[in-house]
Amino acid sequence: MSMSNAMQSGVSGLLANSTAVSRVSYNIANASTDGYRRSFAQMITTTTTSSSGGEAASGVRAEVRTMVDSAGSLNTTDSATDLGISGSGFFVVSDNTDPAGDDYMLTRAGSFTIDEDGYLVNAAGLYLSGYAYDDTGDLGAVDRTSFNDLEAINVSDVAIQGEATAEIGITGNLPSQDTGLDEPGSPYVTSVEYYTQLGEAERLTFSWQPTATDNTWEVTVSDNDGTELGSVTVAFNDSGDTAGSVASYTNVTSTAVAPAAFAVDPVTGVMSVTLDNATTPQTIDISLGAPDSLTGLTQFSGDYTGLSSTADGAETGNLSRIEISDSGDIYGVYDTGVRRALYNIPLAEVDNPNGLTTTDNNAFVLSLNSGSVKLSSAGTGSAGTIVSNTLEASNVDIAEELTDLIQIQRAYSSNAKIITTVDEMLNETVNLKR
């Protein structure tokens, strides 16, 4: 190797170690950055081809690598929207709320908060992406091999819209020993909640009056204001295979004032009430149980324990808080007590995480070396789980970085010494002619 080549090797060493020390400084600066991935300079030899066709070592260059597949520890926080990943995978984020396919990035920095517009945004200003559930709690068919079906997660416009009740089912047991008495006791009173066409919760009141006739009750229904709508006599079977079931509905009497109405179908056991609570009255079908069927009301000996009901419809509700499961489902908890699935957060996986290209804001983008993306459900297959109330620390070890800094400094000094030595040798060569 000529002196000129020796000097070039020294220069390449200075440049390579300069890159290495910049990586160390970058790591130390981001030692407290959530989800940060340590990068380092790997030294690779370079060669030149001689005039005779052989190859000779000529120096070194620094190849920057990032330890993307090495996770940091999970630290507990007080915020439910702080998210860490236990295992493999990345959050899918974007720098705007309506991204195109090339705008999506991957990150492990999960310090998300709800911004003024209701979007989940991390500390770097990146919007979290996910799949939206429909009103029935179904994701539908989503493409997990691309970013096409993702959307920025927004929890500001997910209030539950009110839905009017159309059907109510009533079940329970009435005590048979209370009927057939010369002086029947007081009625049992229960109420059933329903929802108006504006999503407001109201109640129908049922009075179950035992009569002096064995196994016979007088049922009176009143609206939310206490106004009686009508009554019906319900008789129960006292023997045979249908003992305890409704035998008949008779003496249907409507006291409702139009447009309110009251009726009972004696064949199906469905009570129909029409409520004058809006410009268009609301009609509700109340299933008491078909005759000779044990699926609705029953009458057996025993204590009265109250009747239970199920009603469709929904009360208007506003979001109180959100909860995030380890499978990545975001649930909205409403002031009405309803808990509903809103979004699912997928975890992005690639074949070679270390091949991802580093970009600003502690994020990565796909590259040829990383391979294609797969958007997995958290906790399935090789994907990790999402842990709420945690943040992933950086994978930087300060002690390791400072040790590397000492080694790099000595290597830099040694390469500088090569240059000064060759410079002195060249001076001696020049002085040979004098």
C-alpha positions in Angstrom: 0.0 0.0 0.0 1.4 3.4 -1.0 1.6 6.3 1.5 -1.2 8.0 -0.4 -3.4 5.0 0.1 -2.4 4.9 3.7 -3.5 8.5 4.1 -6.8 7.8 2.4 -7.4 4.8 4.7 -6.8 7.1 7.6 -9.3 9.7 6.2 -11.9 6.9 5.7 -11.4 5.9 9.3 -12.0 9.5 10.5 -15.2 9.7 8.4 -16.5 6.3 9.6 -15.8 7.0 13.2 -17.4 10.5 12.9 -20.5 8.7 11.7 -20.3 6.3 14.6 -19.9 9.0 17.2 -22.9 10.8 15.7 -25.0 7.6 16.2 -23.9 7.4 19.8 -24.8 11.1 20.4 -28.2 10.5 18.7 -28.8 7.5 21.0 -27.9 9.3 24.1 -30.1 12.3 23.2 -33.1 9.9 22.7 -32.5 7.7 25.7 -35.7 9.0 27.2 -37.7 9.0 24.0 -40.7 6.6 24.2 -40.4 3.8 21.7 -37.1 5.0 20.3 -34.9 2.4 18.6 -31.1 2.4 19.0 -29.0 3.0 15.9 -25.4 2.3 15.4 -22.6 2.4 12.8 -21.3 -0.9 11.7 -17.8 -0.8 10.2 -17.3 -2.4 6.8 -14.0 -2.7 4.9 -13.6 -1.2 1.4 -11.2 -2.4 -1.3 -9.6 -1.1 -4.5 -8.6 -3.0 -7.6 -4.9 -2.7 -8.5 -3.5 -2.4 -12.1 -2.7 -6.1 -11.9 -6.3 -7.0 -11.3 -5.9 -7.9 -7.6 -7.8 -6.3 -4.8 -6.3 -4.5 -1.8 -7.8 -3.1 1.3 -8.2 0.7 1.1 -10.2 1.8 4.1 -13.4 1.5 6.0 -16.9 2.9 5.8 -19.7 3.1 8.3 -23.1 1.4 7.6 -25.8 2.8 9.8 -28.1 0.1 11.3 -31.1 0.4 13.6 -32.1 -2.2 16.2 -35.8 -2.0 15.4 -36.6 -5.6 16.5 -35.2 -5.0 20.0 -37.9 -3.9 22.4 -37.7 -1.5 25.3 -39.3 -2.1 28.7 -43.0 -1.1 29.3 -43.5 1.6 32.0 -46.8 2.1 33.7 -48.7 5.5 33.2 -51.9 7.0 34.4 -53.5 7.5 31.0 -55.7 4.8 29.4 -54.7 6.1 25.9 -51.0 5.5 26.6 -50.3 2.3 24.6 -47.4 -0.1 24.7 -46.9 -3.3 22.6 -45.9 -6.5 24.3 -44.3 -8.5 21.5 -43.9 -7.7 17.8 -45.8 -5.2 15.7 -46.1 -1.5 15.2 -48.9 1.1 15.4 -50.0 2.5 12.1 -49.9 6.3 12.1 -50.1 9.2 9.7 -49.3 12.9 9.8 -52.8 13.9 8.6 -56.4 12.7 9.1 -57.0 11.8 5.5 -53.8 10.0 4.4 -53.1 8.3 1.1 -51.3 5.0 1.0 -47.8 6.4 1.0 -48.6 8.7 4.0 -48.8 5.9 6.5 -45.9 5.2 8.9 -45.1 2.7 11.6 -44.2 3.5 15.2 -43.8 2.0 18.7 -44.3 5.5 20.3 -47.8 5.1 21.9 -48.2 8.3 23.9 -51.6 9.0 22.5 -54.0 11.7 23.7 -57.4 12.9 22.4 -56.9 16.2 20.6 -59.5 19.0 20.4 -61.1 17.4 17.3 -61.4 14.0 19.0 -58.5 12.2 17.2 -56.0 10.0 19.0 -52.6 11.8 18.4 -49.2 10.9 19.9 -46.6 13.3 21.2 -45.1 13.7 17.7 -48.4 14.8 16.3 -49.0 11.5 14.4 -52.6 10.2 14.1 -53.4 6.7 15.2 -55.2 4.6 12.5 -57.6 1.7 12.9 -60.7 -0.1 11.6 -64.1 1.3 12.6 -66.9 -0.9 14.0 -70.4 -0.4 12.6 -73.4 0.1 14.9 -73.9 -3.6 15.2 -70.3 -4.2 16.5 -69.1 -5.7 13.2 -65.8 -4.8 11.4 -66.9 -6.3 8.2 -64.4 -7.5 5.6 -61.2 -5.5 5.9 -58.0 -5.7 3.8 -55.2 -6.6 6.1 -52.5 -6.6 3.4 -52.7 -2.9 2.7 -53.6 0.4 4.4 -56.7 0.9 2.2 -59.4 0.3 4.8 -57.7 2.2 7.7 -59.0 5.5 9.0 -57.8 8.0 11.6 -59.4 7.1 14.9 -61.8 9.8 16.1 -63.9 9.4 19.3 -65.7 12.8 19.2 -68.6 11.9 16.9 -69.5 8.5 18.3 -72.5 9.5 20.5 -75.2 6.8 20.6 -78.3 8.1 18.8 -81.6 7.4 20.4 -83.8 4.7 19.0 -87.4 4.2 19.8 -88.6 1.0 21.6 -90.9 -1.1 19.5 -91.0 -4.4 21.4 -90.8 -5.4 25.1 -90.8 -8.9 26.5 -91.9 -9.6 30.0 -91.1 -12.7 32.1 -91.6 -13.7 35.7 -93.8 -15.5 38.1 -96.9 -14.4 40.0 -97.7 -16.2 43.4 -100.8 -18.4 42.9 -101.7 -18.4 46.6 -102.6 -14.7 46.4 -105.7 -15.4 44.2 -109.1 -16.9 45.1 -109.2 -15.1 48.5 -112.4 -13.4 49.7 -110.4 -10.3 50.3 -107.5 -10.2 47.8 -104.4 -8.3 48.8 -102.9 -5.2 47.3 -101.6 -5.3 43.7 -98.0 -5.9 42.8 -96.6 -2.9 40.9 -93.7 -3.0 38.5 -92.5 -0.7 35.8 -90.8 -1.3 32.5 -88.3 1.2 30.9 -88.7 2.1 27.2 -87.2 4.7 24.9 -89.1 7.4 23.1 -88.5 8.4 19.5 -86.0 11.1 20.7 -84.1 8.5 22.7 -85.5 9.6 26.1 -86.0 7.0 28.8 -89.6 6.7 30.1 -91.5 3.9 32.0 -94.7 2.0 31.7 -96.3 0.9 34.9 -98.0 -2.5 35.4 -100.4 -3.2 38.3 -100.9 -6.9 38.9 -104.1 -7.2 41.0 -105.0 -10.7 42.3 -108.7 -11.4 42.2 -111.2 -13.4 44.2 -111.2 -16.0 41.4 -108.6 -18.7 41.7 -105.6 -18.2 39.4 -106.9 -15.0 37.9 -105.3 -11.5 37.8 -106.4 -8.1 36.7 -103.5 -6.3 34.9 -103.7 -2.5 34.4 -101.2 -0.5 32.4 -100.3 3.2 32.8 -98.1 5.5 30.8 -95.2 7.6 32.0 -97.5 10.3 33.4 -99.5 7.7 35.4 -102.5 7.9 33.0 -104.2 4.5 32.7 -104.2 3.1 29.2 -106.3 -0.1 29.7 -106.6 -3.4 31.5 -107.0 -7.1 30.8 -107.9 -10.2 32.9 -105.3 -12.9 32.8 -106.2 -16.5 33.8 -103.6 -19.2 34.4 -103.8 -23.0 34.0 -103.8 -24.9 37.3 -103.2 -28.5 36.1 -101.8 -30.7 33.3 -98.7 -30.2 31.2 -99.4 -26.5 30.9 -99.9 -25.9 34.6 -98.6 -22.4 35.6 -98.9 -21.0 32.0 -101.4 -18.4 30.8 -104.8 -19.9 30.0 -106.5 -16.9 28.5 -106.7 -13.1 28.1 -110.2 -11.7 28.5 -112.1 -8.5 29.4 -109.7 -6.3 27.4 -110.7 -2.7 28.3 -109.1 0.4 26.8 -109.2 3.6 28.7 -106.7 5.4 26.4 -107.7 8.7 24.9 -107.0 8.9 21.2 -104.5 8.9 19.6 -103.3 6.8 22.5 -104.6 3.2 22.3 -104.6 -0.1 24.1 -105.2 -3.7 22.9 -104.4 -7.3 23.6 -104.2 -10.2 21.1 -105.6 -13.2 23.1 -104.0 -15.6 20.6 -100.4 -14.4 20.8 -100.5 -12.8 24.2 -99.1 -9.5 22.8 -100.3 -6.3 24.4 -100.1 -3.3 22.1 -100.0 0.2 23.6 -99.9 3.4 21.6 -98.4 6.4 23.4 -99.4 10.0 22.6 -95.8 11.2 23.2 -95.0 12.9 19.9 -96.5 14.2 16.7 -96.5 10.6 15.5 -97.6 8.4 18.4 -95.3 5.6 19.4 -96.6 2.0 19.4 -95.0 -0.7 21.5 -95.8 -4.4 21.4 -95.4 -6.1 24.8 -95.2 -9.8 24.8 -96.7 -11.4 28.0 -96.6 -14.9 26.7 -98.9 -17.0 24.4 -101.6 -19.1 26.1 -100.4 -22.6 27.2 -96.8 -21.4 26.9 -94.2 -21.2 29.7 -92.0 -18.7 27.9 -93.6 -15.5 29.3 -95.6 -14.9 32.4 -96.2 -17.9 34.8 -98.1 -18.4 38.0 -96.8 -20.9 40.6 -96.9 -21.0 44.3 -94.1 -19.0 46.0 -93.0 -15.5 46.7 -93.3 -12.6 44.3 -89.9 -11.6 43.2 -90.6 -9.0 40.6 -90.9 -9.3 36.9 -88.1 -8.8 34.4 -88.3 -7.2 31.0 -86.2 -6.8 27.9 -86.8 -3.8 25.5 -85.3 -2.9 22.2 -84.3 0.6 21.3 -81.6 2.8 22.8 -81.3 5.9 24.9 -79.3 8.8 23.6 -75.9 8.6 25.2 -72.7 10.7 25.3 -69.2 9.3 25.6 -67.8 9.3 29.1 -64.5 7.6 28.6 -62.8 5.0 26.4 -61.3 1.7 27.3 -58.7 -0.2 25.2 -58.4 -4.0 25.4 -55.2 -6.0 24.8 -56.7 -7.1 21.5 -56.7 -3.5 20.4 -60.5 -2.9 20.6 -61.4 0.6 21.6 -64.6 0.6 23.7 -66.7 3.7 24.3 -68.3 3.8 27.8 -71.4 6.1 27.7 -73.2 8.0 30.4 -76.2 5.7 30.0 -74.0 2.7 31.1 -73.7 1.3 27.6 -70.3 0.0 26.5 -69.8 -0.3 22.7 -66.9 -1.3 20.4 -65.8 1.7 18.4 -62.5 0.8 16.6 -59.9 -1.9 16.4 -56.2 -1.0 16.4 -54.3 -3.4 14.2 -50.6 -4.1 14.6 -48.4 -3.8 11.5 -45.9 -6.6 11.0 -43.1 -6.9 8.4 -40.7 -9.7 7.6 -37.6 -7.7 8.4 -38.2 -4.9 10.9 -34.6 -3.9 10.8 -35.0 -3.2 7.1 -37.5 -0.4 7.8 -36.4 3.1 6.8 -36.2 5.6 9.7 -38.0 8.8 9.3 -38.8 11.9 11.4 -41.0 11.7 14.6 -39.7 8.4 15.8 -41.4 6.5 12.9 -40.5 4.1 10.1 -41.7 3.6 6.6 -41.7 0.5 4.4 -38.7 -0.3 2.2 -37.6 -3.0 -0.2 -35.6 -4.5 2.6 -38.4 -4.6 5.1 -40.8 -6.5 3.0 -44.6 -6.0 2.7 -46.9 -5.1 5.5 -49.5 -7.4 7.3 -52.0 -5.7 9.6 -52.7 -8.3 12.3 -55.2 -8.4 15.1 -53.3 -7.9 18.4 -52.7 -11.1 20.2 -53.2 -13.3 17.1 -50.5 -15.2 15.3 -47.1 -13.6 15.8 -48.5 -10.2 16.7 -48.0 -8.9 20.2 -50.7 -7.5 22.5 -51.6 -3.9 23.2 -51.1 -2.8 26.8 -53.1 0.2 27.9 -51.7 2.6 30.6 -48.1 1.8 29.5 -45.4 3.4 27.4 -42.5 1.6 25.8 -39.1 3.0 26.8 -36.2 3.3 24.3 -33.9 0.4 23.9 -30.8 2.5 24.6 -28.4 1.4 27.3 -26.5 4.6 28.4 -23.6 2.5 29.8 -23.2 0.8 26.5 -23.3 4.0 24.6 -20.6 5.7 26.8 -18.4 2.6 26.5 -18.8 2.7 22.7 -17.9 6.4 22.8 -14.6 5.7 24.5 -13.8 3.1 21.9 -14.8 5.3 19.0 -12.7 8.2 20.4 -9.6 6.0 20.5 -10.2 4.7 17.0 -10.6 8.3 15.8 -7.4 9.3 17.4 -5.6 6.3 15.9 -6.8 7.2 12.4 -5.7 10.8 13.0 -2.3 9.5 14.0 -2.1 7.6 10.7 -2.6 10.8 8.8 0.0 12.8 10.8 2.5 9.9 10.4 2.0 9.7 6.7 2.3 13.5 6.5 5.7 13.3 8.2 6.8 10.4 6.0 5.9 12.5 2.9 7.9 15.4 4.2 10.9 13.1 4.6 10.4 11.9 1.1 10.3 15.5 -0.2 13.5 16.3 1.7 15.5 13.4 0.1 16.1 15.7 -2.9 17.6 18.5 -0.9 
